[in-house]
Amino acid sequence: MRSVIGIDTGGTYEPVIRLFARLKFPNAETTLLNVADLVLPYTSFAMPPTVEPMNQIVEGLRQAGENAVAEAAKLAATYGVSTKQEVQSGPSVLTLLDRADELKADVLAVASTRKGTIATMFTGSMSRSIVTGSRHTVLVAKEGVRDQGPVEAVLATDHSPYMERAVDRFLSLAPKGISKLHIVTAYEVSDKEATLLHANLPALDGHIEQWIEGKLREKSEALVGKLSQHGYDADYELSASRPNDAISDAMERTGSELLILGAQGHGFLDRLFVGSVSFHQLVGEPYSVLILRDQ
């Protein structure tokens, strides 16, 4: 399993290294990557700096990046994670994504913080850009990640074909550090959808929500069985509420520190994880997120 972890020069990478190590991906080949994103100094005359000061700026950024990945490698080693280290130059997000593509990474991992300092390369908005542009599964670790112990997680699913493939992707990554998986499925039935279902399935006689709940329960029980076959301790719950509300409630009630979800969904009964839901969970909530791509 190949992974790339984004390393900034402000030290905010620590949560992602801790969480990545605790997830215990088997046979992980891990690259720590710092991107020196050169921003030209502003002048009122828009005059570029001379060659020598520019060289000094570039060299300073590269040296800071090398120091950062060296310190990050030491931290990773304390958790038993061996790494390679790289420093690249270019736009932060694009360079990170391109290098992950070149390395054929299975997982791209970054830390996300609300601190807007220049040295902090992975703010919430940048994490969102990374998730949007990445072809890879993305792990976004936020502040407050615990130092040690197994990881308890919520797996949010609408049981769509996309999420079924995403779960298969999760199982192929096979993280061994997860102690418990709580499967959560939220569903709401609009008046329009209820009318359409009643027109097409008149035998339901108005029991639309009961029929939907029964179908989702069958799928949830099957998913619990599938995860159990792969060694995961899992349970499930159904929630007749908005997805964001159901997810937040499950995270708080179970004390989970990681949310696992898919990048997208399509259609009725599999429309849960459109971008707005995923992005809300990514940038609007305090817990870490693993967003699965069905590669």
NORZIHU-V29107 format. One record per pair of residues at least 12 apart in sequence whose ideal C-beta (glycine too) atoms are under 10 Angstrom apart, sorted by the first residue. I is the first residue (numbers start at 1). GAP is how many residues later the second one is. Records with the same first field share a line. If there is no record, write none. Layout:
# NORZIHU-V29107
I = GAP ; GAP
This chain:
# NORZIHU-V29107
1 = 24 ; 25 ; 26 ; 27 ; 28 ; 29 ; 104 ; 105 ; 106 ; 171 ; 172 ; 173 ; 174
2 = 23 ; 25 ; 26 ; 27 ; 28 ; 29 ; 98 ; 101 ; 102 ; 103 ; 104 ; 105 ; 106 ; 134
3 = 17 ; 22 ; 25 ; 26 ; 27 ; 28 ; 29 ; 78 ; 80 ; 97 ; 100 ; 102 ; 103 ; 104 ; 105 ; 106 ; 133 ; 134 ; 136 ; 170
4 = 25 ; 26 ; 27 ; 28 ; 29 ; 80 ; 82 ; 92 ; 93 ; 95 ; 96 ; 97 ; 98 ; 99 ; 101 ; 102 ; 103 ; 104 ; 105 ; 106 ; 132
5 = 12 ; 15 ; 25 ; 26 ; 27 ; 28 ; 29 ; 64 ; 67 ; 71 ; 76 ; 78 ; 91 ; 100 ; 102 ; 103 ; 104 ; 105 ; 106 ; 134 ; 136
6 = 26 ; 27 ; 28 ; 29 ; 66 ; 86 ; 87 ; 89 ; 90 ; 93 ; 94 ; 102 ; 103 ; 104 ; 105 ; 115 ; 116 ; 120 ; 121 ; 124
7 = 24 ; 25 ; 26 ; 27 ; 28 ; 58 ; 61 ; 62 ; 63 ; 64 ; 65 ; 66 ; 68 ; 69 ; 76 ; 78 ; 79 ; 80 ; 103 ; 104 ; 114 ; 115
8 = 26 ; 27 ; 29 ; 56 ; 57 ; 60 ; 64 ; 84 ; 102 ; 103 ; 105 ; 109 ; 110 ; 111 ; 112 ; 113 ; 114 ; 115 ; 118
9 = 25 ; 26 ; 27 ; 52 ; 54 ; 55 ; 56 ; 57 ; 58 ; 59 ; 60 ; 62 ; 108 ; 109 ; 110 ; 111 ; 112
10 = 54 ; 58 ; 101 ; 103 ; 105 ; 107 ; 108 ; 109 ; 110 ; 111 ; 112
11 = 57 ; 60 ; 61 ; 64 ; 100 ; 108 ; 109
12 = 98 ; 99 ; 100 ; 101 ; 103 ; 105 ; 107 ; 108 ; 109 ; 110 ; 111 ; 129 ; 131
13 = 19 ; 21 ; 55 ; 56 ; 58 ; 59 ; 62 ; 63 ; 96 ; 97 ; 98 ; 100 ; 107 ; 108 ; 109 ; 128
14 = 57 ; 58 ; 61 ; 97 ; 127 ; 129 ; 131 ; 133
15 = 95 ; 96 ; 97 ; 98 ; 125 ; 126 ; 127 ; 128 ; 129 ; 130 ; 131 ; 273
16 = 56 ; 93 ; 94 ; 95 ; 96 ; 106 ; 123 ; 124 ; 125 ; 126 ; 129 ; 272
17 = 13 ; 15 ; 55 ; 56 ; 58 ; 59 ; 61 ; 62 ; 64 ; 66 ; 92 ; 94 ; 124 ; 128
18 = 57 ; 58 ; 60 ; 61 ; 93 ; 123 ; 127 ; 128 ; 129 ; 130
19 = 90 ; 92 ; 120 ; 121 ; 122 ; 123 ; 126 ; 127 ; 132 ; 158 ; 238 ; 239 ; 269 ; 271
20 = 56 ; 59 ; 61 ; 87 ; 89 ; 91 ; 119 ; 121 ; 125 ; 155 ; 157
21 = 54 ; 55 ; 56 ; 57 ; 58 ; 59 ; 60 ; 126 ; 127 ; 156
22 = 57 ; 123 ; 124 ; 125 ; 126 ; 127 ; 128 ; 129 ; 153 ; 155 ; 156 ; 235 ; 236
23 = 84 ; 86 ; 116 ; 118 ; 127 ; 128 ; 130 ; 150 ; 152 ; 153 ; 154 ; 155 ; 235 ; 267
24 = 55 ; 56 ; 57 ; 126 ; 127 ; 150 ; 151 ; 152 ; 153 ; 154
25 = 56 ; 81 ; 82 ; 84 ; 114 ; 148 ; 149 ; 150 ; 151 ; 152
26 = 147 ; 148 ; 149 ; 150
27 = 147
28 = 53 ; 54 ; 55 ; 78 ; 79 ; 145 ; 147
29 = 53 ; 54 ; 55 ; 74 ; 76 ; 77
30 = 43 ; 46 ; 51 ; 52 ; 53 ; 54 ; 55 ; 75 ; 77 ; 79
31 = 38 ; 52 ; 53 ; 54 ; 55 ; 68 ; 69 ; 72 ; 74
32 = 36 ; 37 ; 38 ; 39 ; 40 ; 41 ; 43 ; 44 ; 49 ; 51 ; 52 ; 53 ; 54 ; 55 ; 77
33 = 32 ; 36 ; 39 ; 50 ; 51 ; 52 ; 53 ; 54 ; 55 ; 62 ; 63 ; 66 ; 67 ; 70 ; 72 ; 75 ; 77
34 = 27 ; 28 ; 30 ; 31 ; 32 ; 33 ; 34 ; 35 ; 36 ; 38 ; 51 ; 52 ; 53 ; 54 ; 55 ; 58 ; 61 ; 62 ; 87
35 = 26 ; 30 ; 51 ; 52 ; 53 ; 54 ; 55 ; 56 ; 57 ; 58 ; 59 ; 60 ; 61 ; 63 ; 64 ; 86
36 = 21 ; 22 ; 23 ; 24 ; 25 ; 26 ; 27 ; 28 ; 29 ; 30 ; 32 ; 51 ; 52 ; 53 ; 54 ; 56 ; 59 ; 85
37 = 24 ; 28 ; 51 ; 52 ; 53 ; 54 ; 55 ; 56 ; 57 ; 58 ; 59 ; 81 ; 84
38 = 16 ; 19 ; 20 ; 23 ; 24 ; 51 ; 52 ; 53
39 = 18 ; 22 ; 79
40 = 14 ; 17
41 = 12 ; 13 ; 16
58 = 31
61 = 26 ; 28
62 = 25 ; 26 ; 27
63 = 24
64 = 23 ; 55
65 = 20 ; 21 ; 22 ; 23 ; 24
66 = 19 ; 20 ; 21
67 = 20
68 = 17 ; 19 ; 51 ; 53
69 = 14 ; 15 ; 16 ; 17 ; 18
70 = 15
72 = 13
73 = 12
79 = 68 ; 69
84 = 19
86 = 13 ; 17
92 = 18 ; 29 ; 30 ; 34 ; 37 ; 38
93 = 17 ; 28 ; 29 ; 32 ; 33 ; 34 ; 35 ; 36 ; 37 ; 39 ; 40 ; 41
94 = 35 ; 36 ; 39
96 = 12 ; 14 ; 25 ; 26 ; 30 ; 33 ; 34 ; 37 ; 38
97 = 32 ; 33 ; 35 ; 36 ; 37 ; 38 ; 39
98 = 35
100 = 30 ; 34 ; 35 ; 36 ; 38
101 = 33 ; 34 ; 35
103 = 33
104 = 32 ; 191
105 = 29 ; 30 ; 31 ; 32
106 = 30 ; 31 ; 63 ; 66 ; 67 ; 187 ; 189
107 = 27 ; 29 ; 30 ; 31 ; 32 ; 66 ; 68 ; 183 ; 185 ; 186
108 = 22 ; 23 ; 26 ; 27 ; 28 ; 29 ; 30 ; 31 ; 32 ; 183 ; 185
109 = 21 ; 27 ; 28 ; 29 ; 30 ; 31 ; 32 ; 181
110 = 12 ; 16 ; 17 ; 20 ; 21 ; 24 ; 28 ; 29 ; 30 ; 31
111 = 12 ; 16 ; 28 ; 29 ; 30 ; 31 ; 32 ; 34 ; 177
112 = 12 ; 13 ; 14 ; 15 ; 16 ; 18 ; 19 ; 28 ; 29 ; 30 ; 31 ; 170 ; 171 ; 176 ; 177
113 = 13 ; 14 ; 28 ; 29 ; 30
114 = 28 ; 29 ; 169 ; 172
115 = 28
122 = 18 ; 19
123 = 160
124 = 16 ; 18 ; 155 ; 158 ; 159 ; 160
125 = 158
127 = 13 ; 14 ; 15 ; 152 ; 155 ; 156 ; 162 ; 164
128 = 12 ; 147 ; 150 ; 151 ; 154 ; 155
130 = 152 ; 161
131 = 132 ; 144 ; 147 ; 148 ; 151 ; 152 ; 158 ; 160 ; 162
132 = 131 ; 143 ; 146 ; 147 ; 150
134 = 129 ; 157 ; 159
135 = 158 ; 160
136 = 155 ; 156 ; 157 ; 159
137 = 29 ; 32 ; 33 ; 35 ; 36 ; 123 ; 125 ; 126 ; 153 ; 154 ; 155 ; 156 ; 157 ; 158
138 = 125 ; 144 ; 151 ; 152 ; 153 ; 154 ; 155
139 = 36 ; 119 ; 121 ; 149 ; 150 ; 151 ; 152
140 = 118 ; 119 ; 141 ; 142 ; 143 ; 147 ; 148 ; 149 ; 150 ; 151
141 = 116 ; 117 ; 146 ; 147 ; 148 ; 149
142 = 115 ; 116 ; 140 ; 141 ; 143 ; 144 ; 145 ; 146 ; 147
143 = 143 ; 145
144 = 113 ; 142 ; 143 ; 144
145 = 112 ; 113 ; 142 ; 143
146 = 111
149 = 28 ; 30 ; 108
150 = 26 ; 27 ; 28 ; 29 ; 30
151 = 24 ; 26 ; 27 ; 28 ; 29 ; 30 ; 105 ; 106 ; 107 ; 137 ; 139
152 = 26 ; 27 ; 28 ; 29 ; 30 ; 81 ; 99 ; 102 ; 103 ; 104 ; 105 ; 106
153 = 22 ; 24 ; 25 ; 26 ; 27 ; 28 ; 29 ; 30 ; 79 ; 81 ; 98 ; 101 ; 103 ; 104 ; 105 ; 106 ; 107 ; 134 ; 135 ; 137
154 = 26 ; 27 ; 28 ; 29 ; 30 ; 83 ; 92 ; 93 ; 94 ; 95 ; 96 ; 97 ; 98 ; 99 ; 100 ; 102 ; 103 ; 104 ; 105 ; 106 ; 107 ; 133
155 = 12 ; 15 ; 23 ; 26 ; 27 ; 28 ; 29 ; 30 ; 68 ; 72 ; 77 ; 79 ; 81 ; 95 ; 101 ; 103 ; 104 ; 105 ; 106 ; 107 ; 135 ; 137
156 = 26 ; 27 ; 28 ; 29 ; 30 ; 87 ; 88 ; 90 ; 91 ; 94 ; 95 ; 103 ; 104 ; 105 ; 106 ; 116 ; 117 ; 121 ; 122 ; 125
157 = 26 ; 27 ; 28 ; 29 ; 59 ; 62 ; 63 ; 66 ; 79 ; 103 ; 104 ; 105 ; 108 ; 113 ; 115 ; 116
158 = 27 ; 28 ; 29 ; 58 ; 61 ; 85 ; 103 ; 104 ; 107 ; 108 ; 109 ; 110 ; 111 ; 112 ; 113 ; 114 ; 115 ; 119
159 = 24 ; 26 ; 28 ; 56 ; 57 ; 59 ; 60 ; 61 ; 63 ; 64 ; 106 ; 110 ; 111 ; 113
160 = 59 ; 102 ; 104 ; 105 ; 106 ; 107 ; 108 ; 109 ; 110 ; 111 ; 112 ; 113
161 = 104 ; 105 ; 106 ; 109 ; 133
162 = 100 ; 101 ; 102 ; 103 ; 104 ; 105 ; 108 ; 110 ; 111 ; 130 ; 131 ; 132
163 = 22 ; 56 ; 60 ; 98 ; 99 ; 100 ; 101 ; 102 ; 107 ; 109 ; 110 ; 129 ; 131
164 = 55 ; 58 ; 59 ; 62 ; 98 ; 106 ; 130
165 = 97 ; 127 ; 128 ; 129 ; 130
166 = 94 ; 95 ; 96 ; 97 ; 98 ; 99 ; 107 ; 125 ; 126 ; 127 ; 128 ; 129
167 = 16 ; 56 ; 59 ; 60 ; 63 ; 93 ; 95 ; 125 ; 127
168 = 58 ; 124 ; 126
169 = 93 ; 123 ; 124 ; 125 ; 126
170 = 57 ; 60 ; 62 ; 90 ; 92 ; 120 ; 122 ; 124
171 = 55 ; 56 ; 58 ; 59 ; 60 ; 61
172 = 123
173 = 117 ; 119
174 = 56 ; 57 ; 58
175 = 57 ; 83 ; 85 ; 115
176 = 55 ; 56
177 = 81
178 = 49 ; 53 ; 54 ; 55 ; 56 ; 78 ; 80 ; 82 ; 112
179 = 53 ; 54
180 = 52 ; 53 ; 54 ; 55 ; 74 ; 75 ; 76
181 = 42 ; 43 ; 46 ; 47 ; 51 ; 52 ; 53 ; 54 ; 55 ; 73 ; 75 ; 77 ; 79
182 = 51 ; 52 ; 53 ; 54 ; 55 ; 68 ; 69 ; 71 ; 72 ; 73 ; 74 ; 77 ; 78
183 = 36 ; 37 ; 38 ; 40 ; 41 ; 44 ; 51 ; 52 ; 53 ; 54 ; 55 ; 67 ; 77
184 = 36 ; 51 ; 52 ; 53 ; 54 ; 55 ; 59 ; 62 ; 63 ; 65 ; 66 ; 67 ; 70 ; 72 ; 75 ; 77 ; 88
185 = 28 ; 31 ; 32 ; 34 ; 35 ; 38 ; 51 ; 52 ; 53 ; 54 ; 58 ; 61 ; 84 ; 87
186 = 30 ; 51 ; 52 ; 53 ; 54 ; 55 ; 56 ; 57 ; 58 ; 59 ; 60 ; 61 ; 63 ; 64 ; 86 ; 91
187 = 22 ; 25 ; 26 ; 28 ; 29 ; 51 ; 52 ; 53 ; 54 ; 55 ; 56 ; 59 ; 81 ; 82 ; 84 ; 85
188 = 21 ; 24 ; 51 ; 52 ; 53 ; 54 ; 55 ; 58 ; 83 ; 84
189 = 19 ; 20 ; 22 ; 23 ; 24 ; 51 ; 79 ; 80
190 = 78
193 = 15 ; 19 ; 75 ; 76 ; 78
194 = 12 ; 14 ; 15 ; 18
195 = 13
196 = 12 ; 72
197 = 12 ; 14 ; 15 ; 71
209 = 31
212 = 26 ; 28 ; 56 ; 57
213 = 25 ; 27
214 = 24
215 = 54
216 = 20 ; 22 ; 53
217 = 19 ; 21
219 = 17 ; 19 ; 50
220 = 14 ; 15 ; 16 ; 17 ; 18
221 = 15
222 = 14
223 = 13
224 = 12
235 = 19
237 = 12 ; 13 ; 16 ; 17
242 = 30 ; 35
243 = 18 ; 22 ; 28 ; 29 ; 30 ; 31 ; 33 ; 34 ; 35 ; 37 ; 38
244 = 32 ; 33 ; 36 ; 37 ; 40 ; 41
246 = 26
247 = 12 ; 14 ; 25 ; 30 ; 33 ; 34 ; 38 ; 40
248 = 32 ; 33 ; 36 ; 37 ; 38 ; 39
251 = 30 ; 34 ; 35 ; 36
252 = 35
256 = 31 ; 32
257 = 29 ; 30 ; 31
258 = 29 ; 30 ; 31 ; 32
259 = 19 ; 22 ; 23 ; 26 ; 28 ; 29 ; 30 ; 31 ; 32
260 = 28 ; 29 ; 30 ; 31 ; 32
261 = 12 ; 16 ; 17 ; 20 ; 21 ; 28 ; 29 ; 30 ; 31
262 = 15 ; 16 ; 29 ; 30 ; 31 ; 32
263 = 12 ; 15 ; 28 ; 29 ; 30 ; 31
264 = 13 ; 14 ; 27 ; 29 ; 30
265 = 12 ; 13
273 = 18 ; 19
278 = 13
279 = 12
